[in-house]
């Protein structure tokens, strides 16, 4: 039920962290994977390491905030493999820290374009191909910041709440085509994106105390959930936001 042999998966923001872990897990399960990020030089070693294990991977440059680059990501994937079965919208940005009163228009525009609008672009591109192939799985990376208030990354949380809502909306629209759409809401995960948090001893002590599992997440913790959502094991799961946070939000 977890075999992905023959499937083609695009994973944005997959040169490191959660995206890299998801791509590597999909490749182990038999999928052909597209490693993509703004920096092609960072993507190539990840793709090569996967190929060195006898698995299939290509590296493509894509700044998801640029519609032309999003189109190229899709086009080059189709040119290489002729289909897309799994889309993971993982790439994200957080250009603003501080209260909403200090949020500049440019920062708001950037976070919504990169985190939300790009997801709509990508979903709309892969949907006709998935319909033609009889189904597929779209997975959006939300966050527990979508579920509770925050005094320093409010715009980011808003964008992640929008992604959760988008997953529900697309699940309604695409279910009749056997396309499932779900979101994952991670808690604090040990990635470069969150380094400032997990390297702070005071924050970590507070975090571990507030989390039933008494630890922060690892990228593989989220990759396991993404594997489930991509595979036949989750065939009756759509429109959901699956929280993977060690129990922090309970």
N, C-alpha and C positions, 0 to 999 in steps of 0.2 A: 504493500500500500504506500510505501515511501519511495518507490523506484521512479526516477525521473529520466530514464533512458529515452533518448530521442527528442526530448524537450529542449527548446531554446529559451534561454532566460537573459533578459537585459536587467542589469543591476546598476543603478546610478550611484555615484559616490562610492565606488567599490575598490578604490586603490588602497584603502586602509579601514580600520575599525569594523563597525557592524557590517558595512557593505562588503568588505573583503571577506569577512567570516561567512556571510551568506553565499557569496559566489563560490568560495571553496567548498562549502557544504553541498551546494547544488552540483558542483562538478563531481564530487565523490559519489553522489547519488546517480550520476550518469548524464546529467544535463550538459548541453553546450552553453557556455556562459560568455557574456559580454562584460568585460571590465571597463568601466568608464569613469572619468573624472575630468576636471579642468586641466589637469597636468598629465599629458600622455606619458611622459618619462616615468611617472609614478605608477602608471597602469601596466606598462610593459613587463616589468619584473614579476608582477603578480600573475599575469597571463602566462608568462614563460614557465613559472614554477608549476602552474597547473598542467601545462602541456608536458613538462618533464615527467609528470606522473602518469602520462598516457591518457590524459583527459583533454577535453576540447575547450579552448578559450581564445578569444581575440581581445585586443585592447583598442579602444576608440576614445578620442578626446571629445568631451562634451561639457560645456558650461550650460547647465539646464536653464539658466536665466536668459539664454539667447535662443530664440525660437528657431533660427536657421540651424544652429548646432544640434538642437533636439531633432529636427527633421533629418539631418545628416546621420545622427546616431541610428535612427530607425532605418534609413535608406541603406546604410552600410551593413547593418545586421541582416536585412532582407537580401542584399546582394551576396553576403557570405553564406547564409543558411536558409533563406527563403521562407522563414516563418518566425513567429514569436508566440510562445506558449505561456510564458511567465514574465511579468513585469514587476520589478521591485523599485519603487520610487523612494530611494533612500537619501539622495543628495539634499542637503539643507544648508541654510546659513543663519547666523544670528548676529547681525551687525550692530546691535544696540543693547547696552546694559544700563539699567537705571530705571527710574519711575517713568510712567507714561507721559508725564508733563515735560520730560526732556526728549521725547521721541521725535526725531526729525522726519519730515515727509519723505525724504530720500531713503531713509532707513526702513520706514514702513513699506514703501513701494518695493524695495529690494527683497525684504523678507517674504512678502506676499507673492512676488513674482517667482522667486526661486523655490519657495516651499510649497506653494499652492498652484499657481498658474501653470508652472512647468508640469505638474502632475496631471493637470487637465489636458495639456498638449499631448503628453506621452500616452495617456489613456485613450485619447481620441485617435491617435495614430495606430495603436496596436489593435483596437477593437475590431475593425473590419477584417483583419487577418485572423483573429481569434474566432470570429463568427464563421469565416470560411472554413476553418479547421475544426469546427465543432465544439469550441469552448476554450477556456483558459483561466488563468488566475492572475489578478492584479492585487499587489500588496503595497500598501502605503505605510510609511513609517511616521506614525504620530508620536506622542510623548505623553507622560503623565502630567506635563505642564498644561495639557489640554483639559485636564480634569480638575485642576485646582488653581487658585490664584497665586500670583507671584509678584513680588515687588521690584524685580530687577530685569526679568526677561519676558515682560508682558506681551510684546508684539510677537515674539517667538511662540509663546503659548497660544495666542490667538490663531496663528497660522496652523499650529498643530491641531487645534480644535476644528478649524476649517477642513483639514485633511480627514479627520474622523467623520465629519458630516458628509464630505465628498464620498467616502467609502460607502456610507449608507445610501446616498443618492444613486451612485453608479450601480450598486448592487440591485436596486429596484429596476433601473433601466436595462441592465444587461443580463439579469438572471434568466430571461426567456431564451437567451442564446447560449446558456450553459457557461457563462463567464461569471466567475465568483470574484467579489471584491471585498477585501478585508483590510483592516489596519492593525498595526502593532503599536502599543504605547509602552515603550521602555521606561524604566526608572533610570537612575544614575548608572551609567555603564563606563567601564574603564577604557575610554577612547581618547584620542588626541583632542577631539572636539570638547571633551569635558575635563581635560587635564587640570585646569585651574581649580576645579572642585576636588578631585580625588587626590591631588597633591597637598591639599590643605588639611593638616592633622585635626584641627578643630571641627571642620566640616565633616570629615570622615568619622570622627567619634560620634558626632550627633547623628549622622546618617545611619551608622551601624546600630545605634541604640534604637532608632525609629523603625528599623527594618526587621521583621520577624526572622528572616534568614541570616541576619547579622553580617551581611556583606553587601557590597555593590555588585552590579552585574559584570559579566565578561561578554565580549562580542559573541562568543559561541552560544551563550544563553539565548540570545535573540535569534541567532542563525537557526537554532532548533525549532523555534516557533515559526520562522519563515519557511523552513522545510515542510513542516506540517501543513501550512496554508497553501503551499505550492503543489502538494501531492494529493493523490486520490484519498488519502486518509482523512482529508477535510472536505470530502465531496459534498457534504450537506451543511457546510458552514459558509455563510456569506453575510455581508453587511455588518460584521462584528468588529469591535475594537478590543483586541486581546491585550490585557495589561500584563506586562512581564517586568515586575519591579521588586521582587523579593518580598512582596506583601506590604510595601511601604504605604500604599494608599488605603489599606484596610484599617 
